[in-house]
Amino acid sequence: MRAAHTAEQVREAERALMDRLPEGALMQRAATGLAHAAVELLGRAYGARVLLLVGAGNNGGDALFAGALLARRGVQVVALLLDPERAHPGGLAALRRAGGRALVDVGAVPLAPGRRPHLVVDGIVGIGGHGGLREDAARAVAALDALPVLAVDVPSGVDVDTGRIEGGHVRADVTVTFGTHKVAHLVDPAALACGAVHLVDIGLELPAPAVVALQEDDVRALLPRPAPGGHKYTRGVVGVRAGSEQYPGAGVLCVSGAGGGLAGMVRYAGGAADQVRDRHPEVVVGVGRVQAWVVGSGGGADAEQALRESVADAVPVVVDADGLAHVDGPLGVPALLTPHAGELARMLGVEREQVEAEQLHFARLAARRYDAAVLLKGRHTLVATPDGTVRVTTGGTAWLGTAGAGDVLAGVCGALLAAGLEPADAGSVGSWLHAAAAVDASGGAGPITAVDVAAALPALCRRLL
């Protein structure tokens, strides 16, 4: 798993490590990793031009020491000191000894063609920062807006522990972080400002993470496998109450996700039986015994009754789309709720913009309030549980933002639930598979439909297994 920790967890680990190392050794490790990443991003060292944006504190120190290393390799390094009196003295001295220069006025930064920096290194604010950039820092960042940016640890101005952004902030092309990922690297909207994240190991010993992202090996380990001698009933039967006369396609797409082979059988009991039979002759139409229900996708006016009947079966449920409007408290059965930001906002009585700005907070709040796993769909999908545990799906493609994709996702999660996974595992594995199938279907670079995503799932699972 890719682990992400809070600022305080990292600071405690750093303090413990510094007690065992010579003074300054930890900063030198960070600076060395930062300098290597800068050269990799530049594609060369000698003759390149780098501008350091240097604030007070250790992030500025990391940037200055990295600048000294770059200058020794022939890089032309200029440091813009945004708080000159509090710039790291050792780092500043090292930069000057290596031939680097320091400025205190953004107007003095050379920006003419042939002199402008090839790369800006953001060392303004570290993991201890809160709120947006100060006015002087925001002006400097705005003046350099068109230049590539490498951020030290996190882009300055984002909230490290929540993924929230308040006010001006740096938007990085690459972020180099040390020891572990931070929550802001995984959770939007902050993660969107990080660009590609490069992790430098500096030897930290860390506690259990605050947030994790499943990787391919984790998904492979969690995927259900048929037992020797198993059959369609022992592999799990997933029931689908989705689709309606008004939205029959949602029922077909949900069944397409559920019928990708992860469970042994699909029963369909929604309002689009004829369309489902036409597309999926292997599906059994009619109510019967199931190990999990998927409810609500395109359910329209039928959604309330479908939810009530599904919960009455006392098996786990996935509740999506129209079904979410009828969830007013804990359902009393193991549940996975799959809202997008607008649906979650309605469930919690807040504005959509609030949910989009504080995704981690509201996903956790909903999980506690409804005593369920909550899958908040988005560019980085979150799966939160009532105890505060959160997994993030960071893969996928922007082409996945297409009509019906959520219906397929609900079906995939339902099949995993029927096959025996717990709601949080079903949600996090399902969203990972959904995202990876979208990448496969698009070739990573082109338009797709929800049907394409569903069709790519069996081959993806075969490759994983």
N, C-alpha and C positions, 0 to 999 in steps of 0.2 A: 504494500500500500504506500501511496505517497502521503506522508504525514505532514500536518501543518500545526504549528504551535502558536501560543499567544506570546505577546511581547514579554510578559513577566516570566513565563516559563523559560524563554530564551535567555533573559537577563540572569536568572538564577543559575542556569547551566553555564553561562559565560563566567560568572563569578567563581563558580566551583572550579572551572578549568584554569582560570587565571591564577588561582591560589597555588597551582602545581607547575606553572610555567614561569620562565623569566619575564621580567617586566617588558611589555611591548610585543611579546611574541605572538599573541593572539591577533593583534592588529596587523602585524606583518603577514600572517597567514592570509587574512582577509584581503590585504592590499595585493599580495601576489596573485591570488585568484582573480581579483578584479582586473589587474593589468593584463593577465593572459586573456581574459574575456574581451577586453578592449581591442587587443591586437587581432583576435579572431574576427571581431566584428569589422574592424578596419580593413582587414585583409593584408596588412603590412604594418611595419613599425617606422622604419627610417623615412623621414620626410612627411609623415602624417601630422596633422594638426588637431590637437585635442584641447577643449576648454573644460575646465573643472568648475562647477558651481559649488562653492564651499560654504556651508553653514557652520554653526558652532557644534561641538561635540564630536563623538567618535565617527559618525558617518563622514563628516568633513575630513577627519584624520585619515580614514581609509582612502578617501579620494586623493588626498595630498600625497600619502606614501605611494599609492599606485601611480600617481603622476610622476613621482621621482623615478620609479622603476621604468616608466615609459620614456622619460627624458633620457635616461641612460642608454636606451636603445635607439635613440635618434628621433624620437617624436618631439615635435614642437609643442610644449605644454604651457598653457596660460591658465592661472587660477583666478577666478572672480570671487573675492572674499565678500560675502554678504553680511558678515558680522566680524569685521577685522579684529576687534579687540578680543574676540573669543575663538578665533581660529586656532586649530590645534598647533601649538608652538613647535613640537617635534616634527610634525608632518610638513609644516611650512618651511622649516629650516632644511629638511631633507630635499624638498622640491627645489629650493633656491640653490643648494649645493650641486644638484644635478643639472642646473642650467635652466630650470623653469622660471617663469615670471609670475608675479602676483599683481592683480588690479583690484581697485575698490569701486570702480564706476562702470556700469554696464555700457555706457556710451563709449568707453575706451576699447571695448572688445572689437578686434578687427573683423569686419563683416563684408568687406569689399571682395568682389570676385578674385580668386587666386590667393586670398588671405583668410577667407572664412574657415572656421573649424570644420573638420571632417566628422567630428564626433563631440557631443556634449556629455559630460559625466555629471549626473545629478547626485551630489553629496550634500544637499541642503538640510534635510531633516531625516532622522533615523527612525527606528521602530518605537521610540518614545514620544514621537510627535502626535499631536491631536489637532483636529480642525484643519481648515485649509491653509494655504500659504499666506505668510505675511505680505503686506502690500509691496515692499521692495523686492521680495523674492518672486512674487507673481509678475511684476513688471519685467524682471530679468528673464523669466521663463517665456513670457509673451514675446519679448524681443527676439528670442532664438527659436521661435515656433517651427520654422521650416527645417531645422537641423535634426539629424538622427540623435537619439538620446539613449544612454545607458544609465540605468538607475542603480544606486548602491542600496542594496537590501530591499527597499520598497520605493516606489515613486513618491516623492515628497508631496504631502498634502492629502494622502489617503489615510483612512483609519485602519491601523494594522490588525486589530482584533475583531472588527465587525464587517469589514468589506465596504463600509460606508464612505462616501465622499461628500465633504462639506466645503464648498468654495473652490478657490483655485487650486490646481494640482498639476503635477508633471504627468505627461503621457509618454511612457517609455516605449522604445522599440524592443529593448532587452532589459531585464532586471537580473542583476547578479545578487543572490542572497547567500547567507552563510549559515552552515550548521543544520538548518532545516528550513522547509517552507514555512511561511507565516500564513495566517488565515486569509489575509488580503490577497495572497497569490492565487487562491482557489475560488474565492467568493466574489461574485459581481456585486456592485459595479467596479469595485477596486481592481479586480482581476483583469478587467478589460484595459485598465490603464497600465498594466505591468508589461504587456507584450510577451515575448518569449521569456521564460524564467529559467535561469541557469543556477544550479545549486553547487556551492563550493563546500566541501567537507572540511570543517576546522576542528573536528574531534570532540564535539559536544556530546555529553551523556544526558539524554532528555527523558522526561516522563511521558505518560500516555498522551497522545496528541488531542487537541481540541476538535480538529476536523481532519478527515482523511478522504483520499480519492482512490477508488479501486483501480488497480492496474490489471493487465491481461492475465497474469498468473492468478490473481485473486479471483477473477471471474471464472477462470477455468476450474479452480478448486471448488467453487460454489455451484457450478452447473449440475443439475440433476442428471443422473445416469441410470438407465434401466438395470434392475437387479437380474442376475441369471435366472431364467425361468419366469421373469416378469411378464405381464400382459397389460393391455390397455387400461384395465381398472386399477391395477396396482401402481401404474405410473401416474395416476391421477386423472380425474375427470374435471374439466373446467366448464362451468356453466356461464353462458353469456346472455344477459338481459340488456341488450343495447340495440339501438336502431328503433325506428318507429315509422308509421305511415308517412310522416313529414320528412324524416331523415333516414331513409333506408340504407344509404351508403355507409353511415356510421356503423350500423350493425354488421355489414359485410366486412368493413375494414377491421373492426374489433375482432371478429372471428378469424380474419386473416392473420392477425397478430397472435391470437390464442392457438391457432392451428399450425404453428410453425414447427411442431414436433417435440416441443419441450414437455408437454403433457401427453397422456395416452389417448385422450378423446375430448371432443368438444360437444357439449349440448347447447342448443340454441333455443331460447324461450322469449325472444323479443318480437317486435312488430314488423320485421322484414323477412319473414320465413321464406317466401318465394325467392327473393333475391339471394338469400344465403344458400338455399338449395341449388340454385343455378350455378353459383360460383364455387360452392364447396360441397360436393356430393357426399363426402365422408362424414359430414357433421350430422349428428342426430338431432332432429327438431322435436322439441317437446320437453316438458319438465321431467326430471328424474334425479337420482342421487348424484351429487357432485361433491368434490372436495373443496371447491372455492367458486365464488360467483364474481363476475365482472358486471357492474351496473352503471348505467347512466349515459354512456356515450351516445349522443343523438337520441336520447330517450324521450325528449319532448314531454307531452302530457302524461306519458306512461311511467315516467321516472320515479315518481313518488311511490306508486304501488310496487314497482319492481324492486325498489330498495327495501320496502317493508317486507315483501315476500322473501327476499334473499337473506335478510338478517334473521328472519324467523327460522331459516334452515339451520342456524347455529353453526355455520362454517365460515371461514375467513372470506372477506369481501374486498374487492377493489372498487372504489367509488370514484367515478369520473364525471366531468361535464355536468349535464342536467341533474344527475343524482346528487351532486354536492349541494344544490340548493335546498335539499331536504334533510341535510345532516345538521341537527341543531344541538348535538351533544355527543358524548361517547355512545357508540353503537352497541356495545356489549359483546362484540365478537372481535377477533383479530382483524384489523382493518388497515388498508393502505388507501389514503386519499390522494388524488392526483390533480390538484388545481394548477392553473396558470395564475399569474399575478393578479389579474382582474377577479377571478373566482375566489382566490384567497382573501382579497380585500373585502369582497362582499361577505364572506364567512366571518371575518373578524370586525366588520363595521368600520373599516378605515378606507382611505383613498388608495387607488392602484399605485399612484406615484410613491406613496409611503412604502408599500411593499417592495417596489422596484428599487428604492433607495436603501432599504434595510432588509434584504432578503433573508439573511441568516436569523435575524431577530424574529421576524414574523413566521418563518418556518418552524422555529422552535416553539414559539408561542402557540401556534395552531396545534402542534403535536401534543403539547401539554393540555390544552383546552379540550381537545377531542379524544385524548387518550388513544392515539393512533399514530402510525407512521405516516408522515406527510411528505409527498413528493412534489416539490415546487418546481414546475417546468420553467426552463429558461435556457439562455446560452450555456451557462453552467448550472445544471440541474442539481438541486439539493434534496436529500432524503433525511429528514429529521425524525427522531424518536422522542417519546415523552421524557426520557431521562437526559435529554440534551445532546445525545450523540448525533453527529451529522456526517454523512458521506456526500461527496460531490462528484458528479460526472463532468469531466472537463473536455472530453472528446467531442466529436461530431463535426458538423458543417453547417454554415448558415443556410444552405439549401434545405435543411430539415424543417425550416419554418414554412411549412406548407399544409394546406387543408387536409385533415384526416390523419395527420401523423400522430396526434395524441390518441386517436381511437386505436391505432395499431399498438401504441405503447401500453395502453390499458390492457389490451388482450395479451400481450407478452407477459406483463406482470401477473395477470391472472393465471396464466399457464404455469408460471414458476411457483405461485402460491399453491396451486392445486398439486404440484409435484412435490410439495413438502417444505418449501422455503418459508422462513418467517417473513412477515410483511416488509421489514426494513431491507432484508436481503433480496426479496423479490423486487422491491423498488429500485435498489441500487444496481443489482445485476441487470434487471430489465432495462433501465435507462442506459446503462453502458452498452448493452447489446443493440438497443435501438439506435444509439448514436453511431456505433461502429458499422452497423448495417447501412446507415445512411451514407457514410463515407465510402463503403464498398459500392453501393448502388450509384453514387455520383461520380465514381472515379476520383473523388476528392476535389472535383473542379466543375461540376455541371449540375443543371436542374434535375430534380427528381420529383416523383410523386409518392404519396403514402403507399400506393400499391407496390412501387419499386422497393421501398424499405422492407415491407413484409416479405416480398419475394427473396430478398437477400439474406434473410435470417437463417434459414436452414444451412446454407453453405458456410456462413460465418460460424455457426455452432459446430459444424463438422470440422472446420479448421482448428477451432479452439480445442476440441476434444481429441 
